[in-house]
Amino acid sequence: MLIKRYILQELIEHLSKKEISLIVGPRQAGKTTLMNILQDYLNKKGEKTLFLSLDFERDMPYFKTQLALVQRLKLEFGNGTDITEWVKRMGYAQGLGAKMAEGSYRLTDGYGVPEFSMTVKKLEMPAYDPRGIMGIGLNYATSNRGGCHVRGYTISPEVLGLPEQLDRFDVKSKPTWVKIFQDLTAAIDSLGVCLFTSFALGADDYAEMYNVIAGTDFTGNDILAIGDRIYNIEKQFNLLAGVTPAEDTLPKRLLEDPIPEGPSKGWVNKLDEMLGEYYKERGWGEDGIPTEAKLKELGL
């Protein structure tokens, strides 16, 4: 039950003034609740707001220096000029721009908070939030080059309905779908064909095109087997390079912090329910490493 706070109306009236409102009081007295109410009030009016709190670990870096706080405010309330200026600073490696140019993982790791970097295997993920799309999350986690959507674009069946519409929250079918999409993508890339053709074409179509060019008699299953072989070669390379299955994961935030609003409100990615089954689909061990039997099957 929300307790009515008589100071609320006074604070709302003070918002229009170019003055600072300072709320003081003991812990657990309702100060943060008041801030949340005020933020909700302003958001409903279409005002842009930013709430930073030392109670939240994610906000702590912005309070380490005045510069960090000012830059965070600029990012939230800035304009196009500010964005282009930061691109320039990254390009010329000027000041903080030099650190930003190294990528978000190195930037955040340098400040001791690598968990703030939304990366897999230190590669930034694209636009699709895997908390609301289970398959793309599994693909990000298991992609041999990190958080990449074009290593297994399950957005196609999970969102676009191609070749069929999947329930994006379902986890049982996703290990199979992710493996198929990853294998097909590996084969398409090796054919030198634009990946976007896969919106209309399937493995059988690529086999037919290759047969016309090379005089072979490949089937769609052969194309997928070639992709499977490529994916396992890449996995073996990663293992030799020190990229272990421990990195087949997602940032903690995407596994523990639910989406706060919208049609996917309350969801996190359920990677732990899919990863083991994915390894089985690939014929790998429970440790995420290709078995000798699997490598022999592929002629590797």
N, C-alpha and C positions, 0 to 999 in steps of 0.2 A: 504493500500500500504506500503510495506516494504522499508524504506529509507536505502540506501546504506551507510554503515559505513566504512570509510577508515581504521579505526583502526583494523578491523576484521582480515585482512590478517596478520597484525603484531602480533596479539594475537595468531593466528594459528601457526605461525612460532616459537613463544615463548613456545608453548606447549611442545616441545621436550626437553626443558632445565629443569634442576632440580632446578628451581627457581619459586618463587611465582609471579603470575600476579595480580596486584592490580588495579582495575578499580574504579576511583572516579568521582563524578559528581553530579549534583543536581537531585532531585527526578523527575521521569517521563522523564529522558533524554535518556533512552534506555539501561540502564545497564543490567536489567533483560533480555531484549530481546537479548542482546549480549550473555548472559550466555546460553540462550535457543538455540541459533544458534550454539554455540560452543559445547554444549552437543549433539545436533543432528548430528553435524559433526563427533564427536568422536564415537557416537553410530553406525553410518553408517560404520565406519572403524572397528567395532567390539570391540572397547574399552569399558571397564566398567566405568560408571560414576555415581556420586551421587550429586544431586543438593539440598542443604538445604538453606532455606531462612527464615529470621526473619519476612518476610511479610506473611508467611504461619503459621497459628496457629498450624498445625500439626507438624511443625518442631521446635517449641519453646522449648520443653523439652530438645532437644539435645544441646541447648545453655545455659542451666542453670548452668552446671558445665563442666569442662574440661573432667572429667571422662565420663560423659554422651555422649559427642561428640566422644571421642575415642572409646567407646564401640559401638556406632552407626556405625562408620567407620569399625570397626572390623567385625560387623555383615554383612556389605555390601561387604567388600573386603577380609574377613577372609578366613580361610581354614577349613578343617575337624578337625584339631587339636583344633582350637578355639571352634568349636561346641561341641566336646566331653568334652572339659574342662568345658564349661558352664553347660553341663549335670551333670558333676561331682559336680560342685559347688552347683547346685540345690539339688542334692541328699544328700550332706553333709551340706546343709543350710549355705553355706559360703558366707559372704558379700552380694552383690546384688543377688547372687544365692538364698539366703533365701527368698527374696521378689519374685523372679521369680517363685519359687516353689509353691507359693500361688496361681498361676494362673494369667493370663493377666489382669483380671478385678481388682483384689486387687492390683496388681502392678501399674497399671495406675491410679487407684483411689487414691492410696497413694501419687502420684505425682500431684493430682488435675486435671487429664485429663482422666477420665473414658471413654470418647467418643472415645479414641484411641483403646480401647479393642473391638475387633470384636466378641462380644458375644451376646447371647440372654439368658435372665434370668441368666446371669453370666457364662454361659457355652459356650466355644469357638466353633465356627462353623468349619466344615471340609472343604474340598478342593473346593466345588462348589460355585462359586460366584453368589449369588441370583440376582444380577443386570441383568444378562443375562439369567436367568432361573426363571420365575415368580413363578411357583408352589413350587419349593424347598424353595423359600423365604417365601412364605405363611406358608409352613410346619415349617421352622425354627421359625417363629414368634409365631406360635400357639402350637408348641410341648410342652407337659407338663413338659419336663425336660430341655427345652432350645434348643440351636442351634444344634440339632441332626438330621442327615440325615436318620438314621435307625429308625425313628419314623413315617416316611411316605416318602419312597424313590421314589419321583416322577421323579427322574433322569431317572428311567426306561422308562416311556412313553415320557418324554420330550426330552431325549437325545438318549437313546438306542432303542426307538421304541417298547417297550414291555409293555403291550400287543398290543398297537398300537402307531403310531407316533403322538405326539401332537406338535403343534406350541409352542415352549418354550417361546415366547413373548406374547402369548395370555393370557388374564386375565379372560375372561368370564367363561371358563370351569374349571378353576383351583380350586375354592372352592369345587366343587363336587368331583373332582379327589383327592384332598388332604384329604378330609374326608374319602373317601373309602380306600385310602392307609393307613391312620392312624388307622382306625378301623380294617382292615385286619391284619396289623402288630401287633396290640395289641393282637388279637386272636392267631396269629401264635406264638408269644412269650409265651403266656400262654399254648399253646400245647406242648412247649418244643422242637419245630422243628426249624431247622436252617432257618433263614430268607431268605437265598439265594435260598431256594427251590421255593420261590415265583417268580423267573425268569421263571419258567416253569409251576408252579401250580397256580390255582385260588381258590376262596372260595369254590366252589363245590367240588374240589379235597380234600381239607382239611376236609370238612364235611364227605365225603365218607370214608376217612381214620379213622376219629374219630368214625364213626358209626361201622366200623368193630371191633374196639377195645372195645368200650363201649356198643355196642348193641342199640344205639340210632338211630333215624331217622332224624338227622339234615340235613338241606339244606344249601346251600351257604349263603342264606339270614340270617339263624340262626347264622352262624359263624360271619357275619358282625354285627348282632345285639349284639352278645356277646362282640365284639370289641368295639362297641359303648358304651355299659354299662361300660366296663373297662375304656374307655377314660373319661367318665363322672365321674366315681369314682375318678380317678386321678385328674381331674379338681377340684372336691370338696375338695380333700385333700389339693391341692395347695391353694385354697381359705382360708381354715382353718389355713394354715401355713403362710398366709400373702402374698402369691404370687398372685397379682391382675391382672386383664385383661390389666391394663396399661402397663404391661410387655410383652404383645402380640405384639411386635414390633421388628424392626431391628435397628442396629446402624445407626445413622444419615447419615454417609458417604454412606451407601448403598441405601439410599432413596434420596440423593441429589447430590452426586458426580458421574457423568456419567463415565462409563468405557472409558478410554482414547484411546484405540486402539484395533484392532482385530475385529473378526466377530460380537462382541456385542458392538462395539464402539457407544458411545452416550446414552447407556441405563442405567436406574436406576430401582430398583424394585418398582413396582406400588402397594405396599401393601394396600394403602388407597382405591384402587378400588376393592380389593378382600376381605378384612377383614370382612366388614359388611355382605356380601353374605355368607361368611364362617360361621359366627355366625348363620345366618338363616338356613343354611344346617344342622347345628347341633341342631337346635331347641332351641337355646339360645336367650336371650334377646339382644337388641342392646348394652347393657353394657358388653356383653361377659360372662354373668353368666347363667348357666343352669336354665331354668324356672321350676317352680313347676310341670307344665304339662309334661315337658320332663322327669323329674325325676320319676314321677308317671308312665309314659309310659314304662320306663325301669325297674320299680319295685324297685326303689332306695328310 
